[in-house]
Amino acid sequence: MGKGVKTAVIGGVFAAMVGGAGYGVYNIVSAVNGDGGGGGGSEAAVTKKSGPPDKGEVEKASGTFFAAWEKGEAARAASYTNNAEGAAPLLAAYGEDARIADVEITPGTPAGTTVPFSVKATVSYDGKSEPLAYKSELTVVRGQTTGRALVDWEPSVVHPELKEGDTLVTGETAQPPIEAVGRDGTVLTEEEYPSLGPILDTLRERYGDKAGGTPGIELTIRHAEGSSGGAGAADSTLVTLAKGKPGKLRTTLSAGVQAAAEKAVKQFPESSVVAVQPSTGEVLAVANHRRDGFDAALQGRVAPGSTMKIITAAMLIDNGVTSMNGPAPCPPTATWQSQTFKNLTDLEPNEGATLANSFLRSCNTAFIKLIDEEPLTDASLTQEAQERFGLGRDDWATGVVSFDGSVPAVGGPDRAANAIGQGQVQMNPLNMASVTATAITGTFRQPYLVSPELDGRQLAQAKGLPAGTASQVKQMMRLTATQGTAAQAMSGLGGDIGAKTGSAEVDGNATSDSWFTGFRGDVAAAAMTQQGGHGGDAAGPIVAAVLRAGG
């Protein structure tokens, strides 16, 4: 009898705990098991299921999550996910920091375990309110240890533009809005020039307080440092509750050249282009056409292929190895420290070739053979790039986020590969447009989009090229544009023109990256089309179109 009473009492206490604090008990169990939170009582913990959630489970799991989210019960909504710890802060910020209320969520028809839904809500701050509406989706998964049907947590569940580490905030903007204008006073907007979206965000963040505007009130996505939005990426505006007064920010961009660049990159997927003014270093245009939205034109880090031969040729001339009209034999193959390098299959060997001839035909083996000559060392190409072309020192101050190129000093096969733009060399169209500008003027002028006078920043300095070297490299680029591998792409362009093509092989890709850089008068441009083939196939027409507009 005594044992029976004791057992009943213990059982009664246990039942009371489960019935009165089911969420809490399950939260403890789930946290230990790594399956997120509670909200499901003890039944799921007792009866563990397996396999994909069925239709009923999908509807129930998503429905309970939506109901808690609508009520602003962040912790409870997070408990219906498989990562309560990760979900709770963002769901809490949704109502608290972002000031989003009156949330109405309308589920769509599930597709398997994926549930599309639409959100309607109101954003309010300081007596001002604006509607918020968007669509997103979630997926219901089976908890690995508990077998419960749970919402698979991703920040994009809350808003499709949210990435890991991002949060939502409503309030007075950190920086006043800007009205960015081009060199001729034309207003530059993301709507008119889509590629400028990320750049305009960065310009606002860096120069909003210097352009004379006043802050507004906005709902924004505050990006995490180092998130996929980019280290230090500017906030993304979702809703404007009160417009600030924009300040006017003058940039170096040319509306006409920018428009041509935007149109040109649309011809080929995964393309980027930059145009600069060699006489000043001012950036005239930046355009990208990429699925991932990445600003590869300014921030890319990939092998530039044979466009690198501009720097290599300058190194050979500067070090007295050869000259434009000096010997640069073009054999079928060239071996450097056990690695054999070849030319394109349709390139005829020419043992009597000059440097100009091997340059305009883009003969790899000629450059490989010459890098073994005295006085060249493993560091010679790096020194040429850094000291004369201003590359690879991480000191450019363009006014926006950009990469300065990299030409590391290496031995072994990569010393040879670097000379033809493979190996460990990394560049982007900004870097190669600058290389062309330096090559044809002899003077390195660090590219920039905003005048350094606005914020007192120091532009990078480099020695530039001796007049004789610059004259020879420029003439070789002229020959390439009129008689060599760049002739087809540059046909029809008048005036003083020059170019260099490049094809960069990337591990795992069947098709090479297409590179092309050229000049026409006082405009230099460079383009890259990933997996675009030979330099003249894709990047060439892009550069030609930009040079045509810039003339």
C-alpha positions as CSV (number, residue, x, y, z in Angstrom):
1,M,0.0,0.0,0.0
2,G,2.8,2.4,1.0
3,K,4.7,1.6,-2.1
4,G,1.6,2.2,-4.3
5,V,0.9,5.6,-2.7
6,K,4.5,6.6,-3.1
7,T,4.5,5.7,-6.8
8,A,1.3,7.6,-7.4
9,V,2.6,10.7,-5.8
10,I,5.8,10.6,-7.9
11,G,3.7,10.0,-11.0
12,G,1.4,12.8,-10.1
13,V,4.3,15.2,-9.6
14,F,5.8,14.2,-12.9
15,A,2.5,14.6,-14.7
16,A,2.0,18.0,-13.2
17,M,5.5,19.1,-14.3
18,V,4.8,18.0,-17.9
19,G,1.3,19.4,-18.0
20,G,2.1,22.7,-16.3
21,A,5.5,23.5,-17.8
22,G,5.7,21.4,-21.0
23,Y,7.6,24.0,-23.0
24,G,10.2,24.5,-20.3
25,V,10.8,20.8,-19.8
26,Y,11.0,20.2,-23.6
27,N,13.3,23.2,-24.0
28,I,15.8,21.6,-21.6
29,V,15.6,18.2,-23.3
30,S,15.9,19.8,-26.8
31,A,18.7,22.1,-25.9
32,V,20.7,19.1,-24.7
33,N,19.8,17.2,-27.8
34,G,20.6,20.0,-30.2
35,D,17.1,20.1,-31.8
36,G,16.0,23.6,-30.9
37,G,13.1,24.3,-28.6
38,G,9.9,23.1,-27.2
39,G,6.3,23.9,-27.7
40,G,5.4,20.3,-28.4
41,G,4.8,18.8,-24.9
42,S,6.3,15.5,-24.0
43,E,4.5,13.3,-26.5
44,A,7.1,13.9,-29.2
45,A,9.9,13.1,-26.8
46,V,8.3,9.8,-26.0
47,T,7.3,8.8,-29.5
48,K,10.2,9.4,-31.8
49,K,9.4,9.5,-35.5
50,S,11.7,9.2,-38.5
51,G,11.6,10.1,-42.2
52,P,10.5,13.4,-43.8
53,P,7.7,15.2,-42.0
54,D,4.3,14.4,-43.5
55,K,1.8,17.0,-44.7
56,G,0.0,17.3,-41.4
57,E,3.3,17.7,-39.5
58,V,4.4,20.4,-42.0
59,E,1.2,22.4,-41.6
60,K,1.2,22.0,-37.8
61,A,4.9,22.9,-37.3
62,S,4.8,25.9,-39.6
63,G,1.4,27.0,-38.3
64,T,2.5,27.1,-34.6
65,F,5.7,28.9,-35.6
66,F,3.7,31.5,-37.6
67,A,1.2,32.0,-34.7
68,A,3.9,32.7,-32.2
69,W,5.7,35.0,-34.6
70,E,2.5,37.0,-35.3
71,K,2.0,37.5,-31.5
72,G,5.6,38.7,-31.1
73,E,6.4,35.8,-28.8
74,A,10.0,35.5,-30.0
75,A,11.2,32.8,-27.6
76,R,8.2,30.6,-28.2
77,A,8.5,31.0,-32.0
78,A,12.2,30.1,-31.8
79,S,11.3,27.0,-29.8
80,Y,9.5,25.6,-32.9
81,T,12.8,25.7,-34.8
82,N,15.7,23.4,-34.9
83,N,18.0,26.2,-33.6
84,A,16.2,28.1,-30.9
85,E,19.4,29.8,-29.7
86,G,20.1,31.2,-33.1
87,A,16.5,32.1,-34.0
88,A,15.5,33.9,-30.8
89,P,17.7,37.0,-31.1
90,L,16.6,37.8,-34.6
91,L,12.9,37.1,-33.9
92,A,13.2,39.3,-30.8
93,A,14.8,42.1,-32.8
94,Y,12.0,41.9,-35.3
95,G,9.5,43.3,-32.8
96,E,11.9,45.3,-30.5
97,D,14.8,46.8,-32.5
98,A,13.0,46.8,-35.9
99,R,9.7,48.1,-34.4
100,I,7.6,45.8,-36.6
101,A,4.1,45.1,-35.3
102,D,0.6,44.1,-36.6
103,V,2.2,41.1,-38.2
104,E,-0.1,39.0,-40.5
105,I,1.4,35.9,-42.1
106,T,-0.4,34.1,-44.9
107,P,0.9,30.6,-45.7
108,G,0.9,29.4,-49.3
109,T,0.5,25.9,-50.6
110,P,3.3,23.7,-49.3
111,A,5.5,22.0,-51.8
112,G,6.6,18.9,-49.9
113,T,8.2,20.2,-46.7
114,T,8.7,23.8,-48.0
115,V,6.1,26.3,-47.1
116,P,5.9,29.7,-49.0
117,F,4.3,32.6,-47.1
118,S,3.7,36.3,-47.3
119,V,4.1,38.8,-44.5
120,K,2.2,42.1,-44.0
121,A,3.1,44.3,-41.1
122,T,3.6,47.9,-39.9
123,V,6.9,49.6,-39.1
124,S,6.5,52.4,-36.6
125,Y,9.0,54.8,-35.1
126,D,8.7,58.3,-33.5
127,G,5.1,58.7,-34.5
128,K,5.7,57.6,-38.1
129,S,4.5,54.4,-39.6
130,E,4.8,52.6,-43.0
131,P,3.5,49.3,-44.3
132,L,5.9,46.4,-44.8
133,A,5.1,43.5,-47.1
134,Y,7.3,40.7,-48.5
135,K,7.4,37.0,-49.3
136,S,9.6,34.3,-47.9
137,E,9.6,30.5,-47.3
138,L,10.6,28.0,-44.7
139,T,11.3,24.3,-44.7
140,V,10.1,21.8,-42.0
141,V,12.6,19.1,-41.0
142,R,12.7,16.2,-38.6
143,G,14.6,16.9,-35.4
144,Q,17.6,14.6,-35.5
145,T,17.4,13.4,-31.9
146,T,13.7,14.0,-30.9
147,G,12.0,13.2,-34.2
148,R,9.8,16.3,-33.9
149,A,8.8,18.3,-36.9
150,L,10.6,21.7,-36.6
151,V,11.2,24.7,-38.8
152,D,14.7,24.5,-40.3
153,W,16.2,27.8,-39.0
154,E,17.7,30.2,-41.5
155,P,17.7,34.0,-41.1
156,S,16.1,34.3,-44.5
157,V,12.9,32.8,-42.9
158,V,12.4,36.1,-41.2
159,H,13.2,38.1,-44.3
160,P,14.7,36.8,-47.6
161,E,17.5,39.3,-47.6
162,L,18.8,38.4,-44.2
163,K,22.1,36.4,-44.0
164,E,23.8,34.8,-41.0
165,G,24.7,37.4,-38.4
166,D,22.5,40.2,-39.8
167,T,19.8,41.9,-37.8
168,L,16.9,44.3,-38.3
169,V,16.9,47.8,-36.9
170,T,14.5,50.8,-37.3
171,G,15.6,54.3,-36.4
172,E,17.5,57.4,-37.5
173,T,20.0,56.4,-40.1
174,A,23.6,56.3,-39.2
175,Q,24.4,58.4,-42.2
176,P,22.3,61.0,-44.1
177,P,21.3,60.0,-47.7
178,I,23.4,61.2,-50.6
179,E,22.7,62.2,-54.1
180,A,25.7,60.9,-56.0
181,V,26.4,62.7,-59.2
182,G,28.7,62.0,-62.0
183,R,31.5,64.2,-63.4
184,D,29.0,66.1,-65.5
185,G,26.5,66.5,-62.7
186,T,24.1,63.7,-63.8
187,V,22.4,62.0,-60.8
188,L,23.5,58.4,-60.4
189,T,20.8,56.1,-59.1
190,E,20.6,52.3,-58.7
191,E,17.5,52.2,-60.8
192,E,19.3,53.8,-63.8
193,Y,22.6,52.1,-63.1
194,P,22.0,48.8,-61.3
195,S,25.7,47.9,-60.9
196,L,26.2,51.0,-58.7
197,G,23.8,49.8,-56.0
198,P,26.5,48.4,-53.6
199,I,28.8,51.3,-54.4
200,L,26.2,53.9,-53.6
201,D,25.5,52.2,-50.3
202,T,29.2,52.4,-49.5
203,L,29.5,56.0,-50.6
204,R,26.6,56.9,-48.3
205,E,28.1,55.1,-45.3
206,R,31.6,56.7,-45.8
207,Y,30.6,60.2,-47.0
208,G,27.0,60.8,-45.9
209,D,28.2,63.0,-43.0
210,K,30.5,65.0,-45.3
211,A,28.0,65.7,-48.1
212,G,25.8,68.1,-46.1
213,G,22.6,66.0,-45.8
214,T,20.4,65.2,-42.8
215,P,19.5,61.7,-41.6
216,G,16.1,60.0,-42.2
217,I,14.3,57.2,-40.5
218,E,14.6,53.7,-42.0
219,L,14.1,50.0,-41.4
220,T,17.4,48.5,-42.4
221,I,19.3,45.3,-42.4
222,R,22.4,45.8,-40.4
223,H,25.0,43.4,-41.9
224,A,27.4,41.4,-39.7
225,E,31.1,42.1,-40.0
226,G,32.5,39.6,-42.5
227,S,29.0,38.4,-43.5
228,S,28.2,37.5,-47.1
229,G,27.3,41.1,-47.5
230,G,31.0,41.8,-47.2
231,A,33.2,42.9,-44.3
232,G,31.8,46.2,-43.2
233,A,29.1,46.1,-45.8
234,A,26.7,49.1,-45.7
235,D,23.3,48.7,-44.2
236,S,20.5,47.8,-46.7
237,T,17.3,49.9,-46.5
238,L,14.0,48.0,-46.5
239,V,11.5,50.7,-45.6
240,T,11.9,54.5,-45.4
241,L,9.6,56.1,-42.8
242,A,11.0,59.6,-43.2
243,K,13.3,60.8,-45.9
244,G,16.4,62.6,-44.9
245,K,17.7,65.5,-46.8
246,P,20.3,64.1,-49.3
247,G,23.7,65.7,-49.5
248,K,25.3,66.0,-52.9
249,L,28.4,63.8,-53.5
250,R,30.4,64.3,-56.6
251,T,32.1,61.2,-58.0
252,T,34.5,60.7,-60.9
253,L,32.0,58.4,-62.8
254,S,30.9,59.3,-66.3
255,A,27.1,58.8,-66.8
256,G,27.7,58.0,-70.5
257,V,30.5,55.5,-70.0
258,Q,28.6,54.0,-67.0
259,A,25.5,53.5,-69.2
260,A,27.6,51.8,-71.9
261,A,29.3,49.6,-69.3
262,E,26.0,48.5,-67.9
263,K,24.7,47.6,-71.3
264,A,28.0,45.9,-72.3
265,V,28.2,43.4,-69.4
266,K,24.6,42.4,-70.0
267,Q,25.8,40.6,-73.2
268,F,27.7,37.9,-71.2
269,P,26.9,36.3,-67.9
270,E,29.4,36.6,-65.0
271,S,31.0,39.7,-66.5
272,S,32.6,42.8,-64.9
273,V,34.3,45.9,-66.4
274,V,36.1,49.0,-65.2
275,A,37.1,52.1,-67.1
276,V,39.6,54.7,-65.9
277,Q,41.1,57.9,-67.2
278,P,44.8,57.4,-67.5
279,S,45.7,61.0,-67.2
280,T,44.1,61.4,-63.8
281,G,43.4,57.9,-62.3
282,E,39.7,58.8,-62.1
283,V,37.3,55.8,-62.4
284,L,34.8,56.5,-65.2
285,A,32.7,53.3,-64.9
286,V,32.2,50.2,-62.9
287,A,29.7,47.5,-64.0
288,N,28.9,43.9,-63.0
289,H,26.5,41.3,-64.4
290,R,26.7,38.4,-62.0
291,R,24.2,36.0,-60.4
292,D,25.8,36.4,-56.9
293,G,25.7,40.2,-57.0
294,F,29.4,40.4,-56.0
295,D,31.3,43.4,-57.1
296,A,34.0,41.5,-58.9
297,A,35.0,44.6,-60.9
298,L,36.5,46.2,-57.8
299,Q,36.9,43.3,-55.4
300,G,37.5,40.2,-57.5
301,R,40.6,38.1,-56.8
302,V,41.3,35.8,-59.8
303,A,44.0,35.0,-62.3
304,P,44.2,37.6,-65.1
305,G,45.7,35.3,-67.8
306,S,47.8,36.8,-70.5
307,T,46.8,40.4,-69.7
308,M,49.5,40.0,-67.1
309,K,52.1,39.9,-69.9
310,I,51.9,43.7,-69.9
311,I,53.6,43.7,-66.5
312,T,55.9,40.8,-67.5
313,A,57.0,42.6,-70.7
314,A,57.7,45.8,-68.8
315,M,59.8,43.7,-66.3
316,L,61.8,42.1,-69.2
317,I,62.5,45.5,-70.7
318,D,63.3,47.3,-67.4
319,N,65.8,44.6,-66.5
320,G,67.5,44.6,-69.9
321,V,66.5,41.0,-70.8
322,T,65.1,42.0,-74.2
323,S,63.3,44.8,-75.9
324,M,60.3,45.3,-78.1
325,N,62.3,44.4,-81.2
326,G,64.7,42.1,-79.3
327,P,64.5,38.3,-79.4
328,A,61.7,36.4,-77.7
329,P,61.5,33.0,-79.4
330,C,58.1,31.2,-79.4
331,P,58.7,27.4,-79.3
332,P,55.8,24.9,-79.1
333,T,56.5,24.1,-75.5
334,A,58.7,25.5,-72.6
335,T,59.6,23.6,-69.5
336,W,60.4,25.4,-66.3
337,Q,61.4,23.3,-63.2
338,S,59.7,20.1,-64.4
339,Q,56.5,21.8,-65.5
340,T,55.8,22.0,-69.3
341,F,53.9,25.0,-70.6
342,K,52.1,25.2,-74.0
343,N,50.6,27.7,-76.3
344,L,47.1,27.7,-77.7
345,T,46.8,24.9,-80.2
346,D,46.4,27.2,-83.2
347,L,49.5,29.3,-82.5
348,E,52.3,28.7,-85.0
349,P,55.8,28.4,-83.3
350,N,58.3,31.1,-84.3
351,E,61.9,30.6,-83.1
352,G,62.8,34.0,-84.6
353,A,60.1,36.0,-82.9
354,T,60.6,39.4,-81.4
355,L,59.1,40.4,-78.0
356,A,56.5,42.5,-79.9
357,N,55.6,39.5,-82.1
358,S,55.3,37.1,-79.2
359,F,53.3,39.8,-77.2
360,L,50.8,40.5,-80.0
361,R,50.2,36.7,-80.6
362,S,50.2,36.1,-76.9
363,C,52.9,33.4,-76.9
364,N,53.2,31.8,-73.5
365,T,56.4,29.9,-74.1
366,A,58.3,33.0,-75.1
367,F,57.7,34.6,-71.8
368,I,58.4,31.3,-69.9
369,K,61.8,31.0,-71.7
370,L,62.8,34.6,-70.8
371,I,62.1,34.6,-67.1
372,D,65.1,32.4,-66.6
373,E,67.5,35.1,-67.9
374,E,69.8,37.1,-65.7
375,P,69.3,39.3,-63.6
376,L,65.8,38.1,-63.0
377,T,64.9,36.4,-59.6
378,D,61.8,35.0,-58.0
379,A,61.1,38.5,-56.7
380,S,61.5,40.4,-60.0
381,L,57.9,40.3,-61.2
382,T,56.6,41.2,-57.7
383,Q,59.0,44.2,-57.6
384,E,57.8,45.3,-61.0
385,A,54.2,45.1,-60.0
386,Q,54.6,46.8,-56.7
387,E,57.2,49.5,-57.4
388,R,56.2,50.5,-60.9
389,F,52.5,49.6,-61.2
390,G,51.5,50.2,-57.6
391,L,50.0,46.7,-57.2
392,G,49.9,44.3,-54.3
393,R,50.8,46.6,-51.4
394,D,47.2,46.9,-49.9
395,D,47.4,50.7,-49.9
396,W,44.9,51.9,-52.5
397,A,42.3,54.4,-51.2
398,T,39.7,54.4,-54.0
399,G,36.9,55.8,-51.8
400,V,35.0,52.5,-51.8
401,V,35.9,48.8,-51.0
402,S,38.5,47.5,-53.5
403,F,41.3,45.0,-53.9
404,D,44.8,46.1,-55.0
405,G,45.9,43.0,-56.8
406,S,48.5,40.5,-55.6
407,V,51.7,39.3,-57.3
408,P,53.5,37.2,-54.7
409,A,57.2,36.3,-55.0
410,V,57.3,32.6,-55.6
411,G,59.7,30.0,-56.9
412,G,59.2,26.7,-58.6
413,P,56.6,26.3,-61.4
414,D,54.5,29.2,-60.1
415,R,57.3,31.6,-60.9
416,A,56.7,30.8,-64.6
417,A,52.9,30.6,-64.2
418,N,52.8,34.0,-62.6
419,A,54.5,35.5,-65.6
420,I,51.6,34.5,-67.9
421,G,48.9,35.5,-65.4
422,Q,48.3,32.1,-63.8
423,G,49.9,30.6,-60.7
424,Q,49.3,32.8,-57.7
425,V,48.6,36.1,-59.4
426,Q,45.3,37.7,-58.4
427,M,43.7,40.6,-60.2
428,N,40.4,42.2,-61.0
429,P,39.2,44.6,-63.8
430,L,40.1,47.7,-61.7
431,N,43.7,46.5,-61.3
432,M,44.1,45.7,-65.0
433,A,42.6,48.9,-66.2
434,S,45.1,50.7,-63.9
435,V,47.9,48.5,-65.4
436,T,47.0,49.6,-68.9
437,A,46.8,53.3,-67.7
438,T,50.2,53.0,-66.2
439,A,51.7,51.2,-69.2
440,I,50.6,53.8,-71.7
441,T,51.4,57.0,-69.7
442,G,54.4,55.7,-67.8
443,T,52.9,57.2,-64.6
444,F,51.0,55.3,-61.9
445,R,48.0,57.2,-60.8
446,Q,46.0,55.3,-58.2
447,P,42.4,54.9,-59.4
448,Y,39.7,56.6,-57.3
449,L,35.9,57.2,-57.4
450,V,35.8,60.1,-54.9
451,S,38.3,63.0,-54.7
452,P,40.7,62.6,-51.9
453,E,40.2,66.3,-51.1
454,L,36.8,65.4,-49.6
455,D,38.3,63.4,-46.7
456,G,42.0,64.0,-46.9
457,R,43.0,60.4,-47.6
458,Q,46.3,59.7,-49.1
459,L,46.5,58.0,-52.6
460,A,49.0,55.3,-53.2
461,Q,52.2,56.1,-54.9
462,A,54.6,54.2,-57.2
463,K,57.6,55.0,-59.4
464,G,55.8,54.2,-62.7
465,L,57.7,53.2,-65.9
466,P,60.8,54.6,-67.5
467,A,59.7,56.6,-70.6
468,G,61.4,54.1,-72.9
469,T,59.6,51.1,-71.4
470,A,56.3,52.8,-71.5
471,S,56.8,53.7,-75.1
472,Q,57.6,50.1,-76.1
473,V,54.8,48.5,-74.1
474,K,52.3,51.0,-75.5
475,Q,53.4,50.3,-79.1
476,M,53.1,46.5,-78.5
477,M,49.6,47.0,-77.3
478,R,48.8,49.1,-80.4
479,L,50.1,46.2,-82.6
480,T,48.0,43.7,-80.6
481,A,44.9,45.8,-81.2
482,T,45.5,46.2,-85.0
483,Q,47.4,43.0,-86.0
484,G,47.2,40.6,-83.1
485,T,44.8,38.7,-80.9
486,A,42.8,41.8,-80.0
487,A,42.3,43.0,-83.6
488,Q,38.8,41.5,-84.1
489,A,37.4,42.9,-80.9
490,M,38.9,46.3,-81.5
491,S,38.0,46.6,-85.2
492,G,36.0,49.7,-86.0
493,L,37.5,51.8,-83.2
494,G,39.3,54.9,-84.4
495,G,41.9,57.0,-82.8
496,D,45.0,55.8,-80.8
497,I,44.1,52.3,-79.6
498,G,45.8,49.4,-78.0
499,A,44.9,46.2,-76.2
500,K,45.9,42.9,-74.7
501,T,43.9,39.7,-74.5
502,G,44.0,37.0,-71.8
503,S,42.5,33.5,-71.1
504,A,42.9,32.3,-67.5
505,E,42.5,28.6,-66.8
506,V,40.7,27.8,-63.5
507,D,40.9,24.4,-61.9
508,G,37.6,22.5,-62.3
509,N,36.3,24.7,-65.2
510,A,36.2,23.3,-68.7
511,T,36.2,26.8,-70.2
512,S,38.8,29.5,-69.4
513,D,38.0,33.0,-68.0
514,S,38.0,35.6,-70.7
515,W,40.1,38.7,-70.0
516,F,40.7,41.8,-72.1
517,T,42.2,45.2,-71.4
518,G,42.6,48.1,-73.8
519,F,42.9,51.9,-74.3
520,R,41.5,54.5,-76.7
521,G,42.8,58.0,-76.3
522,D,42.5,58.9,-72.6
523,V,40.3,56.0,-71.6
524,A,41.6,52.6,-70.4
525,A,39.2,49.7,-69.6
526,A,39.5,46.1,-68.6
527,A,36.9,43.3,-68.4
528,M,36.6,39.8,-67.2
529,T,34.0,37.2,-68.1
530,Q,34.3,34.1,-66.0
531,Q,34.2,30.9,-68.2
532,G,33.9,33.3,-71.2
533,G,36.5,31.6,-73.3
534,H,39.3,33.4,-75.1
535,G,40.0,37.0,-74.3
536,G,38.5,38.3,-77.5
537,D,35.3,36.2,-77.3
538,A,33.5,37.9,-74.4
539,A,35.6,40.4,-72.5
540,G,36.9,41.9,-75.7
541,P,33.5,43.1,-77.0
542,I,32.7,44.5,-73.5
543,V,35.9,46.6,-73.4
544,A,35.4,47.8,-77.0
545,A,31.9,49.0,-76.3
546,V,33.1,51.0,-73.2
547,L,36.0,52.5,-75.2
548,R,33.6,53.5,-77.9
549,A,31.5,55.4,-75.4
550,G,34.4,56.9,-73.7
551,G,36.0,58.4,-76.8
